[in-house]
């Protein structure tokens, strides 16, 4: 924590103005105007300023990579599981916990102010929604439960989900099926993903007179990109509630939640958005508040929907979301998308050279920029995870689902083509 005058010595913590002002030192470290960043505990001393890289090659991203703390020699190719926060975010969390340790009530108050005045408005601006449409959560799983449990349904009503949903997107509906007698019906979506027209047709064919809602992922665990806007449009035409799992989408590419047309959208911010672990949000569109209600507050109104669980939150962790938003905004989501696509395209071109490899990721309009799944003949995907970590310090994940024995490689802006090459060369020997 930075030193201060007699007032800081007397109180043992930063002056309130230091918490709420947007520090010039932190802003310079991020390469942002002084009104756009929060000064924590010397957040980026000695690091290059952040700005949108000029291109997509490794050298263009050297300055960005310098802000991450990954162990030397390690290639972290598993961002779709949990991302690596940059140093600024780590420092912001530490600063927040120190403030709450020095004087809990004041620390909580200052962090709460940052959350209300910077974090939520920053997220709202990034995703093109109104601040009062967002509720912070611990992760997408919590948000998915809140959005699912909040939909007004009666016994015998039907909800459509897809065969590629993550367990966190499936279990809330199974809970309601057991407890309340609603019906959960699955729409079979093949992997690799078929064209948009076929996906839309499968949803349309599955709708029955009892269908009340459709719940599906924006991006599957394997990186398939669903036609969200089209499915939400179909739901709207049929009078159905549309609920989207965005855990694998946000932070990979720009997303305008208002334009998507969904009624609710659930997010994890600790994957592609590089925020601290245990962060996410629930978006509920204003005019959907009569169809999606809170699970907690009996006195909730349309103006005060109160979707969030009551009680004390992890204020330092939530306050640091703003630092992650500033980081991503400084780099630019369009640039993030281009860099992730550059890395995955390089991976796919190298995989094409390896005997026995079958690429399962689809064309650009059906796959996300950062996640690639493939199978290799004779290679057990689960065993491969530990083997590559032990042999070449490369972290990957398995994708043994949807009928596949596949490996998932999820590359982000801190990866390099050299790390991809090292992985593919080792793969060729297995």
N, C-alpha and C positions, 0 to 999 in steps of 0.2 A: 504494500500500500504506500502511496506517496506520502511524504512528510508534510506537516502543516505547521501553523503557528500555535500560539498559546491556546486558542480555542480547541484545536484538534488534540493537543496534549491533555487538556482538561477533560475532554469527553472521550478520548481514546479511539476516535474514529473519524472518518472523513466528514467535513462540513456538509450539510445538506445540499448546498449549492454544488459541491463536487459530485454528488450523486446524480443530481438532476440536470446539471449543465452538460452540454454536448462538447466534450473537451477537444481543444485544438490539437493536443498531442495525439490522442487516439484517432482523430479524424485524419491527421497527416499520415499516420501509420497505415490507415486503410486507403489512403488516396482519395478521401471524400471531402466535401465541404465541411467546415467546422460545425455545421448544424446537423450533421447526419450520423455521427458516431458517438459512442459513449466511452468516456475515459475510465478504465478500470485500473488495475495494478500494473502500470507500464506495459500495456497490452502487446506491443509489437516492436519493442526496442531493438534496433539493429536490423530489422527486416525491411525488404524493399517495399515501396508503396504499392498498393493494389490498384490496378486499372484493367480495363478490358484488353486482353491480349490482341496483338495485331493479326494473328493467324491461328492455325490449329496444330502446327508442328510442335515437337517437344520443346525446342528452344524458346518458342513464344510463351511457354507456360512455366519457365524456370522461376520467375519471380513469384508466381502463385504457389508453386510447390514448396517454396522456401518457408511458407507460413504453416506447414504441417509438421507434426512431431513424430511421425512414424520412425521406427527403429531403422538405422542404416542397414541396407542389404535386404530389407523386407519388402516384398511386393504384395500390397493389400489389394486383392482382386475380388473382394467379397462385400462391396459397399451395399448391395441390396439386402444384406442381413442387418448391418449397422454401419453407419458411416464414421469417418474420422473427423472430429471437430478440429478446426484450425486453432492455433495457439491463442488467438484473441478470445475465442469462446471459452477455452479452458481457463484463461485468466479471469474472465468475467464471472464464471461460476465460483472460482476461489475467492475473488473479491467480495462477492455477495455473501458467501458463508462466513467470511471473516467479519463483515459488518454485523451480521446477525449474532455472531459469537461475542462481539464487543459490547453491543447494546441491542438486544433482540427486538424490542418494540420499535425503536427508531429505524433499525435496519430493515425490519419488515415493512414499515411505512414507506421508506424510500424505495425499496424494491417494488412494492405494490404500485407506487406512482410511476415507476419506469414501465412496468407491465401495461398499465392503463394508458399511458401517454405516448409510449414508443413502440412496444412490442405488438400489441393488438392492432393499432393503426398501421404499423409497418406491414404486417401480414395481410391486412385488408387491402392495402394499396397494391401489394405484390400480386394478389390473386383476384383483384378487381371486384371486391365485394364491400359491403358496409361493415364497419367495426362491430356493430351490435348483432351481426349475423354469425360471428365467430365465438366459440367457446373453447378455451384452452383445455387440453386433456393430457394424460400421461403418454398416450400413444394412439395409433389408429384402432387398436383392439378395443380400448375403452370407448372411443368415439363411435365405433361400429355398434357396440352394445347399446350405447345411449340412443343412437338413431333408430336402431331396430326395435328396442323396447318401447320407444315413444310413438310408433305408428299405431293409430287407432284401428284395431282389428277385432272381429268377433269370431267365435268358434265356427270352423268351416270355411272361413276366408282363406285365400291362397296367396302365397308369396312365391315369386319366381326367382331362383338363384341359378348360377351356372355351375357346371361340373368342374370349373377351374378356380373356384373360390378358395381363398386361404381359410384355414380352420377358424380364424378370428371373424371372418365374414359369414361363416356357416353356423357356428355354434349359438349365437344369439337367437337365430330363427329356430334351431332345434330345441332350444330352451322353451320358446313360446309354443312350439308344437306339442311338447310334453305337458307343459303347465296349463295351456289355454285352449288346446284343440285346434289351432290353426293348421293349415296344410302347407308344407314346403315342397315345391315341385322344382325339379332340376331341368335346365335347358342344356342339352349336350353341346358343348363347343369343342371341336377337334383341336388337336395340337399336332403339327403346326396350324396356325390360325388361318381359316379360309377367308375369302374376300368379304368386304363389308356387307354386300348384298345377301350373302348366305347367312352371315351372323344375324343380321336383322330379320331375315326370313325365319330363322330358327326361333327367335324370340316371339315373333308374330304368331307362328303356328302353336306356340305353347300357351298363349293367353286364352283363358276360359272365362265364362261369366262370373266365376268366383274369384278371379284374380284381382287383387287390390294393390299390389306393389311389385316392383322389380328391383332386385338388389344384385349388384355385380361390380367387378373390379375395373378400374380404369386401365391398369396394367397388371397382367398376371404375374405370379411368382417367377415364371420363366421368361418374362419380358415381352409377352404378346400384348399388343396395343389394341384394346377394344374400341369400336366406333361409338364413343360415349354420347356425343351430341345426337347422333341418329337414334340410338336406343332411348335416350331421354325424350326425344321428340315423339317417338312412337308411344312411349308411356303417357306423355301429356295428351296426345290425341285420344287415347283410350281412357283417360281419367284416372291413371294409376300414379301412385307415388313412386318416384325414382330415387334410389339411394346408392351411392357410389363409394367404393373403397379406393382411396387414392394413395395408399401407403407407398406404392412403388412408382408413383408418377411425379409427385411434387419435388421440384429441385432438379429434375432431369431436363425439363423443357418448360417454356412459358405456358401457364394455364390461366385462362379467364373463366372463373367458376360461374359467373353470371351468364356468359355466352354458352357454356355447356348445357345449361337448362335443367340441371338436376335439382331435386328438392333438398337433398342432404349429401354431404361429402365428408369423408373421414380421412384424417391425415396423420402420418408419423413424420415428425420433423427431424428425427435422428438418423435418417437414412441419407437420401440425396441432398437434403437441405443443410446438412452438416451442423445441426443444432445439438445440444447436449442430450445424452440418453435420457429417456423418460419424458419426451415432449411431443406434443401433437395438437391437433385441434379438430373440432366438429363445426362444420358449416351447415346452417339450416336457413334456407331462403326465407325472407320475411313473409311472403304470402303463402308459405307452407306451414306456418305455425299453428294453423287450425287442424292440420293433419298429422303433425309430429309434435308431441307434447313432452314436457319434462317428466322424468321418473322420480323427481325428488320433492318439488315444491307444490303443495296443494293450493297455494295462493298465486300461482303463476298466471300471467296475463300475456296477451299478444305483444304488448309493449315491453314487458319484463318476463321473457320466457323461462329464465332460470334453468338452463339445460345442465349446467355444471354441478358436479357433486359438491355438497357443502363441506366446510372444514378447512383446515390449514393445508396449503399447497407448498410445494418445493419452490419457494419464492426466488432463491438465487438461480436455480435451474431455469425457471421460466423467464426471469429477467434477461438471462444470457441468450435467449432466442433472438432478441433484438440485435445482438452482436452478429449472430449467424445470418440474419436477414441483411444487415449492412454489408457483410462480407460477400454474400451472393449478389447483392445489388451492385456492388463495386465491380465485380467481375462481369456480370451481365448474364442473364439466363439464356439468351440466344447464343452467347459465346460458350457457355457450359454445354448446351445441346450440341453445338458444332464440334467441340473438343471430344465429348463422349462418343459422338458418331464417328469421328476420325479414328479413335482408338478401337472401337468395335469393328469398323470396316477393316482396319489393319489386322485385327485378330481373325476375322473371317477369311481374309485372303491368305493368311498363313495356315489356317486350319485346312484350307483346300489342298495344301501341299502334303498333308499327313495321310498316309494310307489308313483305311478303316474308319475314318471320321465321317459322320453324317450330321450336317448342320440342321438344326431344328428351328432356329429363329427365322422368321419370315422376311418378306420384302420390307423396305423402309416404311411404307404406309401401314404396316402391320406389326412393326417391332419398335421397341424403344431404343434410344441412342446408346444406353449404357450396358444393358444385360444381353448376354449371348448364351444360348444353350446348345449343346451338341452331345452326341454319343460317339464313343470309340469302341469298336469291336473288341471284345475280350476284356474291357476295363470296367471294373466295378466302381461306380461313382462314389459310393460311400467310403470305400477303402481309399480311393484316390485323394480325398480331402486331406487326410492325415499324411499320406505319402508325399504329396507335393509340399506340404508345410515342412516336413522333416528334411526333405532332400534339397529343396531350393528356396525355402522360406517364402513360398508363394501361397497366399491364402485364397482358396476358392470355396465353392459349395456344391453339394450334390443336388440333383433334381430327379429323384426317383418318384415320379408321380405322372399322371396323365398317360400312363403306359410307357414311360421312358425310363431308361437307366442312364440318365444324362448328367453332365457336369454343367454348372452355371458359373460363368465368369462375368463379374460386374465391375466394369472399369469406370473410374471417375476422373476428375480433372487433375488429381495428384498422381495419377499413373503415367507411365511412359511406354512408348513402343518397344523400348529395350526390355522392360519387364514382361511385356506380352511375348516378345521373341524368346526370352529365357523359358517362359512357361511352355510355349509350343515346342521348343526343342526338346525339353524334358518329356513332354507328352509323346513325342514321336518314338521315344525309347521304351515306352510302356506297352 
